[in-house]
Amino acid sequence: MGKYITIQEALAQVKSGDFIITALGAAEGREFMTNLHTIADRVKDVTVTNCLPMTSYEYSVNPAYKESFITEGWFYTPALRKAAEAGCRISYIPNHLHLAAFKRLCHRTPDIYVGLCSAPDAHGYVSLSTSNTYETRCMREAKLLILEVNPNAPRTHGDVQVHVDDVDYLVQVDYPMPELPDVEPNEKDRLIGKLIADMIKDGDCLQLGIGGIPNAVAESLMEKKDLGIHTEMITTGMMRLAKAGVITGKKKQLHPGKMVAAFAMGTQELYDFIDDNPSVMIMDGAWVNNPATIAQNDNQVSINTTIEVDITGQCCSESIGSRQFSGTGGQADTAIGAQDSKNGRSIIALYSTAMVKNPATGEKEEVSKIVTQLKPGAAVSLSRNDVDWLVTEYGAVNLRGTALDERARLIISVAHPKFREALTEEAKRLGILWA
C-alpha cells in the first residue's frame, strides 16, 4: 500500500526537461495527462511521447502551455492535428510500429513512464490491459514507473503482467475506459468490403485496421469459417466475428486458437470481451508486428487503407501533402509480413475519390485519390515495392510482379471512370505509360 500516491504527488515527480512516455490509446495514463498542465508554471520543455491519444489534453492542445510542454507522437489524432495548426509544439516521430520503442529508446531514455493497469491480483500482478505495443520495453528503461490502477481496465492475457514490486508508484483512479466509436460503414465501404471479403478464404489469418472499410470487411465475413487473427489491433468487428464463431484460429501456426494482437481499442463491449479471456493474447508489439513473425502464419492476409496512391503504387497513408494526418503505424510491417507468408496477401483499400475544398473558390469538389504523382511533401507510407493488391469501389487489381506500364494501367482501371482518361494522358506525358 505504500506505493499508492495521489495524482498531485505523481505530478510532483516531473521536472523541467523531463522525457515522459505514456501508453497507447485506451491504456494511456489519462488522469496524469489530464492534470499535467497544472504544473506548467514550474516546468519548461517537458517532452511527452504518446500514440493515438484518445483525449484532448490541455497540456498538448492549449498554446498557453507551449513553453512548458512538447508532444512528440508516434501516431496523430484530430486533437494533435489541430494543436499543431494552433501553434503548439507538436511533432511526429516517423516509425514502423514494431521498431517504435527500439528506435525511440536509442534516441532518448525516458525519465518517467505513465500508463494504465488493472487492479493487482492475489499474487501482486497487474495487467497492462489494452496495450503492449511498446509499453513493457519503455517501462524497463524508464527511470520512474507510474501506473494508474483502474478497476474498469480489462485484465488481459499475454505478456502484459507486471508485478507491483517492479512499479515505483501506483495511482488509484476510477474513470471509464475511453471508447472508439464503432463507425457504421457507408455504401462505398460496403462495396469495397464485399470485394475484399470475396478474396478471403476459410482458414485465413487476418490483420484489419480501423475505420469504415475494415468494419465493412468484418461485416462481410460472417459466412466464413475458421478464420484466425494475428493483428496489430483487435477491433469491435473482430469481436463480433469471434462471438459468431467465425474466428476460431484452428488453422494458425502461431498460437492456434488464440487471437493475437499488440493492442485492443473499441467499444465497451470489446473491453468486456477481452477481460480475462484466455483466447485473447496482448503481446509485445515488437514481436507481433515484426514481418518475420507475421510470415510464420500461413495464409496471412493484411488489410489496410490509404489516403492517396499514385499510378506506380506508392501509398501515402498518413499525410496530406506535408501536413501530418495520422501515422505509418504497422502498415508496412503487416503488408510485408503477409506477403512473406505462405499463400499470404496484402490488400490496400481506398475510395476512388474525395471531396476537397478548392482553395481558389472555397467550394468543395470531387478529386481523384488515384493520382499520377503524390502531393508535394507527401509521406510514402508503403513503397511501391511492397504493394500487392489494390482495391477501390471499382474493383481489385493485383500488382504483384508488374512493371510500371502494366501496373499503371491496372491502377487507373480502378480509378473513378471520369478521371481515367486524364490519368492515362498524364501518365503518357510523364513517360510512365507507353505513348
DOKOL-682473 format. One line per 3 residues: number of its first residue (from 1); their letters; for each residue x, y, z of C-alpha. Coordinates in steps of 0.02 Angstrom, whole numbers. Each point is the difference from the previous one (the first is absolute). Layout:
BEGIN
NUM = A = X/Y/Z | ... $
//
This chain:
BEGIN
1 = MGK = 0/0/0 | 149/114/23 | 16/14/-190 $
4 = YIT = -167/91/-18 | 15/188/-22 | -119/138/-54 $
7 = IQE = 1/72/-175 | 72/161/72 | 144/-99/76 $
10 = ALA = 27/-86/-167 | 8/166/-91 | 123/64/130 $
13 = QVK = 126/-124/-71 | 8/97/-165 | 139/126/-25 $
16 = SGD = 54/113/-143 | 77/-89/-148 | -74/-170/46 $
19 = FII = -46/-127/-133 | -164/-90/35 | -75/-147/-95 $
22 = TAL = -181/-50/19 | -90/-155/-64 | -98/-17/-162 $
25 = GAA = -183/43/-21 | -115/-63/137 | 150/-51/107 $
28 = EGR = 72/175/17 | 22/79/172 | -157/102/-17 $
31 = EFM = -9/79/174 | 183/51/-7 | -17/75/-173 $
34 = TNL = -164/88/43 | 86/92/143 | 173/24/-75 $
37 = HTI = -36/181/-50 | -24/47/184 | 189/-1/26 $
40 = ADR = 37/109/-152 | 51/146/110 | 148/-93/73 $
43 = VKD = 66/-105/-148 | 71/34/-172 | 35/-110/-152 $
46 = VTV = -79/-159/66 | -17/-122/-146 | -143/-125/-7 $
49 = TNC = 1/-142/-126 | -169/-80/-31 | -91/-103/-133 $
52 = LPM = -184/15/-50 | -51/107/151 | -187/-17/24 $
55 = TSY = -28/162/96 | 39/182/-39 | 118/47/141 $
58 = EYS = 28/181/50 | 189/-17/15 | 15/-47/-184 $
61 = VNP = -141/94/-87 | 0/168/90 | 130/122/-72 $
64 = AYK = 10/83/172 | 105/-149/57 | 116/-17/-149 $
67 = ESF = 153/63/94 | -26/-133/133 | -43/-153/-107 $
70 = ITE = 49/-83/-163 | -99/-144/-75 | 90/-123/-113 $
73 = GWF = -119/-135/-60 | 12/-165/-91 | -176/21/-73 $
76 = YTP = -103/158/-18 | -183/23/45 | -116/148/-42 $
79 = ALR = 46/86/164 | 186/-4/-41 | -30/61/-178 $
82 = KAA = -100/149/64 | 129/37/135 | 140/1/-128 $
85 = EAG = -99/124/-107 | -33/107/155 | 187/22/31 $
88 = CRI = 28/-129/137 | 164/-93/-1 | -59/-162/-81 $
91 = SYI = 110/-111/-107 | -13/-172/-79 | 125/-143/25 $
94 = PNH = 19/-97/-164 | -7/-185/40 | -47/-176/-47 $
97 = LHL = -100/-53/152 | 99/-156/41 | 157/107/15 $
100 = AAF = -81/151/85 | 63/-38/176 | 171/-62/-54 $
103 = KRL = 41/153/-103 | -72/125/123 | 99/-77/142 $
106 = CHR = 157/10/-106 | -30/187/-9 | -57/39/179 $
109 = TPD = -20/-86/167 | -169/38/82 | 4/85/168 $
112 = IYV = -180/-52/37 | -118/-130/-71 | -186/20/36 $
115 = GLC = -136/-123/-49 | -157/-94/49 | -14/-167/87 $
118 = SAP = -131/-114/78 | -14/-24/188 | 135/-112/78 $
121 = DAH = -50/-183/15 | 28/-112/151 | 180/-29/-56 $
124 = GYV = 42/184/-19 | -10/6/-190 | -87/133/-103 $
127 = SLS = -44/-11/-184 | 46/140/-121 | -175/-28/-69 $
130 = TSN = -28/57/-179 | 177/25/-68 | 177/-64/-5 $
133 = TYE = 44/80/-166 | 157/79/75 | -46/13/183 $
136 = TRC = 103/-135/89 | 157/46/-100 | -15/182/52 $
139 = MRE = -45/-45/180 | 161/-100/18 | 105/150/-51 $
142 = AKL = -95/137/95 | 82/73/153 | -170/16/85 $
145 = LIL = -151/-111/-30 | -175/62/46 | -157/-101/-36 $
148 = EVN = -181/54/20 | -100/-141/79 | -174/-1/-74 $
151 = PNA = -133/-128/51 | -82/27/-170 | 155/-56/-96 $
154 = PRT = -20/-174/-76 | 124/-127/65 | 75/-75/-157 $
157 = HGD = 110/-151/-33 | 166/-6/-94 | 163/82/51 $
160 = VQV = -84/146/90 | 21/-56/181 | 106/110/112 $
163 = HVD = 34/-27/186 | -31/149/113 | 176/-23/71 $
166 = DVD = 64/61/-169 | -107/158/4 | 59/157/89 $
169 = YLV = -171/79/31 | -183/-43/-21 | -141/127/-17 $
172 = QVD = -179/-57/36 | -121/60/-134 | -178/-44/-51 $
175 = YPM = -39/71/-172 | -94/-96/-136 | 103/-77/-138 $
178 = PEL = 7/118/-150 | -97/-73/-145 | 34/8/-186 $
181 = PDV = -167/30/-86 | -55/-144/-110 | -5/82/-172 $
184 = EPN = -151/-54/-103 | 59/-48/-176 | -72/102/-143 $
187 = EKD = -45/-59/-175 | 179/18/-66 | 68/-90/152 $
190 = RLI = -116/-146/-30 | 43/-12/-185 | 185/-6/44 $
193 = GKL = -31/-114/149 | -91/-126/-110 | 141/1/-129 $
196 = IAD = 128/-34/137 | -108/-131/87 | -10/-95/-164 $
199 = MIK = 190/-13/4 | 0/-77/175 | -2/-190/11 $
202 = DGD = -55/-112/143 | 146/-25/119 | 90/162/-46 $
205 = CLQ = 86/99/138 | -45/185/1 | 66/170/44 $
208 = LGI = -126/143/-10 | 19/186/27 | -129/125/64 $
211 = GGI = -138/98/-84 | -148/-24/-114 | 85/-112/-128 $
214 = PNA = 73/-125/126 | -168/-2/90 | -87/-39/-165 $
217 = VAE = 125/-141/-31 | -38/-75/171 | -187/17/-35 $
220 = SLM = 21/-97/-164 | 94/-146/77 | -142/-74/102 $
223 = EKK = -16/-152/-116 | 185/-46/9 | 69/-141/106 $
226 = DLG = 148/-25/116 | 81/170/-27 | 149/45/107 $
229 = IHT = 61/165/71 | 179/62/6 | -19/188/-3 $
232 = EMI = 69/163/63 | -170/48/73 | -149/-100/61 $
235 = TTG = -160/91/-52 | -183/-7/42 | -31/-79/-172 $
238 = MMR = 119/-142/41 | -89/-27/166 | -165/-22/-92 $
241 = LAK = 78/-128/-117 | 71/-94/149 | -168/0/90 $
244 = AGV = -82/-65/-160 | 122/-145/-8 | 82/61/-161 $
247 = ITG = 168/26/86 | 67/-160/77 | 186/10/-40 $
250 = KKK = 5/-188/-30 | 106/16/-158 | 133/117/71 $
253 = QLH = 181/-51/18 | 40/126/139 | -108/-17/157 $
256 = PGK = -141/-100/-81 | -168/37/78 | 58/171/62 $
259 = MVA = -35/175/-63 | 171/85/5 | 21/189/0 $
262 = AFA = 110/142/63 | -149/101/62 | -189/8/7 $
265 = MGT = -109/153/-23 | -186/17/-28 | -166/-5/92 $
268 = QEL = -36/-50/179 | -68/-163/-70 | 174/-36/-69 $
271 = YDF = 82/39/168 | -123/-117/86 | 42/-134/-128 $
274 = IDD = 189/7/26 | -13/9/190 | 75/-160/72 $
277 = NPS = -24/-85/-169 | 137/-130/-26 | -36/-7/-186 $
280 = VMI = 67/179/-17 | 187/33/16 | 69/178/10 $
283 = MDG = 183/-23/-45 | 156/107/-24 | -27/105/-158 $
286 = AWV = 183/-22/-49 | -40/-186/-19 | -181/10/-61 $
289 = NNP = 38/125/-139 | 169/-68/-51 | -21/-53/-183 $
292 = ATI = 100/-158/39 | -125/-46/136 | -151/39/-109 $
295 = AQN = 67/-109/-140 | 1/-154/113 | -190/-13/-17 $
298 = DNQ = -51/-75/-167 | -137/88/-99 | 28/164/91 $
301 = VSI = -104/141/-74 | 40/182/40 | -139/127/-31 $
304 = NTT = 41/185/15 | -60/166/-71 | 90/147/-79 $
307 = IEV = -35/183/-35 | 75/16/-173 | 90/-115/-122 $
310 = DIT = 97/42/-157 | -6/-100/-161 | 164/-87/40 $
313 = GQC = -72/-66/165 | 75/119/128 | -120/16/147 $
316 = CSE = -14/156/106 | -99/-59/152 | 46/128/132 $
319 = SIG = 15/176/-70 | -88/124/-114 | 146/73/-92 $
322 = SRQ = 124/49/135 | -136/15/135 | 11/-148/118 $
325 = FSG = -172/-80/16 | 23/-166/91 | 149/-117/-3 $
328 = TGG = 83/-146/-89 | -47/-116/143 | 21/-181/-50 $
331 = QAD = -50/17/-183 | 171/-47/-71 | 28/-129/138 $
334 = TAI = -159/-94/-39 | 3/21/-189 | 176/-69/-14 $
337 = GAQ = -30/-138/128 | -158/-58/-89 | 87/-12/-167 $
340 = DSK = 140/-103/77 | -131/-121/69 | -38/-161/-94 $
343 = NGR = -151/44/-110 | -7/169/86 | -71/160/-74 $
346 = SII = 8/185/38 | -149/109/-45 | -3/191/-4 $
349 = ALY = -171/81/-16 | -60/177/-33 | -146/96/-72 $
352 = STA = 32/51/-181 | -43/182/37 | -15/128/140 $
355 = MVK = -90/166/20 | 132/135/25 | -16/188/21 $
358 = NPA = 67/97/-148 | 114/136/74 | -43/120/-142 $
361 = TGE = -190/-12/11 | -26/-66/176 | -121/-128/-72 $
364 = KEE = 19/-187/23 | 35/-100/-156 | 26/-183/-38 $
367 = VSK = 181/-50/-30 | 81/-166/-40 | 94/-88/139 $
370 = IVT = 93/-95/-134 | 126/124/-70 | 146/3/-119 $
373 = QLK = 110/77/134 | -26/16/187 | -23/174/72 $
376 = PGA = 162/95/34 | 67/-50/170 | -109/-156/13 $
379 = AVS = 69/-140/108 | 19/-167/-87 | -67/-117/134 $
382 = LSR = 10/-155/-110 | 123/-4/-143 | -53/-60/-171 $
385 = NDV = 117/-148/27 | -111/-61/142 | -174/23/-75 $
388 = DWL = -93/-160/-46 | -189/17/-27 | -85/171/-21 $
391 = VTE = -189/16/22 | -124/141/-29 | -188/-4/-23 $
394 = YGA = 36/-30/-186 | 95/-162/21 | 155/-90/62 $
397 = VNL = 165/-14/-93 | 152/-107/37 | 161/99/-22 $
400 = RGT = 118/-137/55 | 149/-13/-120 | -68/127/-125 $
403 = ALD = 105/124/-98 | -42/185/7 | -98/7/-163 $
406 = ERA = -109/-149/47 | -28/52/180 | -43/179/-50 $
409 = RLI = -135/-68/-117 | -65/-115/137 | -6/140/129 $
412 = ISV = -86/120/-120 | -130/-136/-35 | -64/14/181 $
415 = AHP = 1/191/1 | -166/92/-15 | -52/-13/-185 $
418 = KFR = -6/188/-24 | 186/17/44 | 69/-147/-97 $
421 = EAL = 30/89/-165 | 91/146/80 | 106/-119/105 $
424 = TEE = 45/-99/-156 | 51/153/-100 | 104/71/144 $
427 = AKR = 83/-170/25 | 51/0/-183 | 68/176/15 $
430 = LGI = 104/-52/150 | 67/-152/-93 | -78/-125/120 $
433 = LWA = -117/-69/-133 | 55/-37/-177 | -67/131/-119 $
//
